[in-house]
Amino acid sequence: MIISKKMCLLVAGFISICSSSFAQKKKFTIAEATNGMSTTLALKNIKQPSWQPGSNNFYQVVKDGRNDYLIKMNFPSGNTDTIENLPSLNKNLFGKDSLKGLPVFNWIDNDYAYFNSGNTLYRGILAGKNFRWNKWLSLPKNAAHLTVHKSMKLAFTVENNLWFATHEGQLIQVTTDADKNILNGQSVHRNEFGIENGIFFSPRGNYLAYYRMDQTMVSDYPVVNWNRTPATVDLVKYPMAGGTSHEVTLRVFDMETKKTIEIATGEPRDQYLTAVTWSPDEKHVYIALLNRDQNHLQLNQYDAKTGKKVKTLFEESSKTYVEPQHPLEFLPNRNDQFVWWSQKDGYMHLYLFSTSGKQLRQLTKGNYDVNEILGFNEKQSEIIITAAKESPLEKHVYVVSWIDGSMRRIDKEPGVHNAIASEDGNFIFDSYSAAGTPRVSLVRSTQNSFSKVLVEAQNTLAEYEHPEVKNVNLKANDGTPLYGKLILPTDFDARRKYPVIVYLYNGPHAQLVKNSFPESGNLWYEYLAQRGYIVFTMDGRGSANRGRKFEQATFRKLGTIEMEDQLKGVEYLKSLSFVDAKRMGVHGWSYGGFMTTSLMLLHPNVFKVGVAGGPVMDWSMYEVMYTERYMDTPENNPKGYANSNLLTKVGNLRGKLLLIHGTDDATVVWQHSMNFLKKAVDEQVQVDYFVYPGHEHNVRGKDRVHLMQKITDYFDAHLR
């Protein structure tokens, strides 16, 4: 073939244009890959979204140049007003530029809101189209766990004691425990069972219920503070599996009489008090008592004035475990009917009960988990929820009739939807993303009669070089579907052989694989793909959002079933012609660190390199609530604990293993990896190790960039 000079110029020009086009695609820096989605590459978002109580007014903070504005939008009219701005707030309240940005506003009731600046609270009343702000209350310097009630009363803790403030601002000390190991008004049971706080105002604000946790009998555990010279030791209470646990009670403080009574929850003292709920009429307190074995639950009703037990409404038992995660949700303006969460049919569903203890109906049903209750629409007799009904990889918003259980989806788009409902349940603010959809934020009517897009975020990653992401569906040994993602190198050539990094967690209450943005699930995966790696991630049995059988498959045998599933992923990877099976790495943190170390020791010829962060090495050294739920006690399950004890398997190591731990880790205590290192020395096994001084269980902030560079460098050194 004869090619003319003109054709050569055209071809050369085309190549030049293509080369220029490719050159414009940037690669992520390690900082962008680590923290970019929350900093320089953050998607446009609605800031401080909230619904004003008792209205269909939606509020958000908007930044325009150097100024912040609090904007109100009414729906469905769409009328918009500016309610507050930063210069005006600073001038009227402080007389100078004290605040650098609008603070976080919290609604108290229909017309009142508050914010805090330092230890000072400011309260504002919505008068016309503006707030009028005044100083409300100065809290003690070390006040914490602030809880504000719509009656304008508030409670907080100072060190280990509980305080109460009247709506006039008078401070009253509720508890006076001198022993710092008796905690009042704080979350208990190490934040398990969905427990996020320890202060419970009654609906009208006449009573204050609170947790009292006595942990004097729990063993001290030393956490070394290396920021001082010489270093000092902080002693924390850390109940380990099979050991002595703390004792929790619930007390009720009467605002009028200033007297306190203890709810008679009885023996044994180391049982768990969960799902604390006030009755709407303030006459009763409901508590779900869970035994220490966590396989038997009683939902009890107590008299709020005397503390005496009224009755047991119902009980739930399981051969594995019962896991209460939510308080009761009473129907609007009903004192005798409530919604209860349960996995008793195999999936997390909602049930309508009467306060007599009778189950009136199952409200949701099917092979999917309900994720959240967002609110109620009393006029329509509907509950607004989110659930994984369409797919375990997605989350959507639905309304469910509490009359007949009929269910209707509100949103229309694929992906993961996060929503906030208005108080009357007529509208939701919905923010969602999916593969190819960075973020869309909009307001919808729950009756599907109205929607308005507020923000459609531009793709902040558009200028970067992206890998191809393939959804992978595999099957476990028992036929259970397993969902994963395969991320190919950006220079992918099917004729080449590439190293692979498997990223995993595979523990309870976690899910890695979703239909969200970015499609890869993590920019660090894409950073690795830009460096010539294949990345694979998969949720095996034991992880969340797939029902009870899927999660509880690992009961009493952590590190077995999950391993089988991850090895199914390895089997799939080895079947691909472009995978170099001799250059496979694995990385995970916390439970993923346990999985990484387990794979390196129990299947030593599979992975050439592993990086394990904050890993559990011996479950008998992990905290009592979590461990005994999934493993039973060491006394009752010696075989399970022995099989999962990685300290006895150090000699199996064949590949390169890097362990990473925070020195201040009070979740997976530092002793786990220290004991592992001691075993490695005893058995003449070489292990690499790095610590992060001053960091707890996770390395966050700017230091996380150092962490991810350390991990990447380790794989580069031993896998490329």
C-alpha angles and dihedrals in degrees: 000000000000114000117198124228089245091054090050090054091049092049091046090049091050091050090048091051091047091048090049090049093051091045090058091063108094130213121230120255115225089252091054092045091051107039104001097109090058097039131019095005097040115142119241108267144174107265119219097351114194142153117232107238115253094017146068091242115128120203132201139162115242125193118215112179107308096341132086123213131193106221128196121203122187120212136248090005094057092217111159131203135175107234102177140002132194100244092049093047092050093047098046098041106030107013089229141052096283096144119059092197138008109284125234107279118213122196116231097181138326096309107014130078135168141200134185130227110190107317094334123098122210122198125202134192120208105237112179107312097341143059121244107210130201135171106266111180142342112224125207113272095254097041115142143167093043113194120184124196127206088245086069091250119126141188134202141162131248108199104311099341134086125236131190130204124201120224087260089058100254110152119222125182108224100185132030105189109158094194109087090210091068105080125195128194096006133114113273141200088048091290094297123139093043091293110155103157142016102217122087120181115200114246095262095035097246095120137036119209118192142173119251112197120192109196099161090113094054118099118258117243122199122233111184119224105213095181091084132066112252094027117244133213125236112200114216129182109247116173108201126205111288093010133108111296131203125267121236131194133175120231132189123214117203109219093205102044095030088224127135128213129187120231108240099236090151130194148025094046095207094061119118123254109209142163095030108193136170120221110241091246091053092234097112143035120209121208129179106218113207120191119233091254085059093220099105130054132185121193104210134188118215133190107249094211100047102022091228122141113255100186148314109257096195144326134229126201135180138184086228115026143310113224116195110195105162140052122236115281111213117208113252112282092356123119096181107049131060142168118245127195118222142160092204094121092048099270134063104267141159125252130188114226135178120226087249086072096252118139105230098186145328105254101194127030138171144077095304140080126248108228108189146358106226099180148295136274104207096186092054095037088233138140118213111220144161121227144165091240098131095043138340085239093062140051123211138179121247140170118224125196113232087202099062107355094247111159133208130183116232103191124061107196128087120247141057114323124198115189145180119204127216114244094256092045095237095118141026132201104223125193115181143165136188140171104306093009112091099191137322121190120192146148118244135186112238087223090059091242099115143026134169127185112225101178133009103187120222117234104263089189096057095106093053130091109254131198126228111261119206124194110228126203116193135164129237121227090271093048096260111151114247122198124211145154129233115203114196126208114268090238091047117173115174090211092064132078117236135193116244132216117198113205115197148163105165096172133124121290094018135102124181103176115072139141096253141114127311092038091216090060095228134038090220088065088055091047088056091047089054087055093054103267131131110223123203129186130174139171108231129189111299094049128105141275098033103092136263099295092052095049098037095049087097096054112143091356110069113177097031114076091033089053092052090054095047089050088054085059090050090050089053092048092051090053090063113093093217095055118098101216090193091061106054124139134186132203136178142147131229104340085009088054089054089049092048093051091044092054092048092051104033096039100028098167098054104069124041094196135025134183115195121187124197091345127188106230100174120022092206086071095053125094120287104237098053099035099046091049092059102025107025113224124316088243094055097037108034093149093053092050092046093050092050096043104112094187089076093052103052092112090065093069114121105156133057114285127188117192119198126190139169112235092222096048108144093170101057097016118227091247091077094069093033091058089048091053091049090053090048091053092046091052096039092243117152115230130169118227140187131177132199109218114222095010124121125208095317129038106227140171123023092340089065088071088059089049095052091045089052091052093045092049090051092054091044091052096050109021111038 
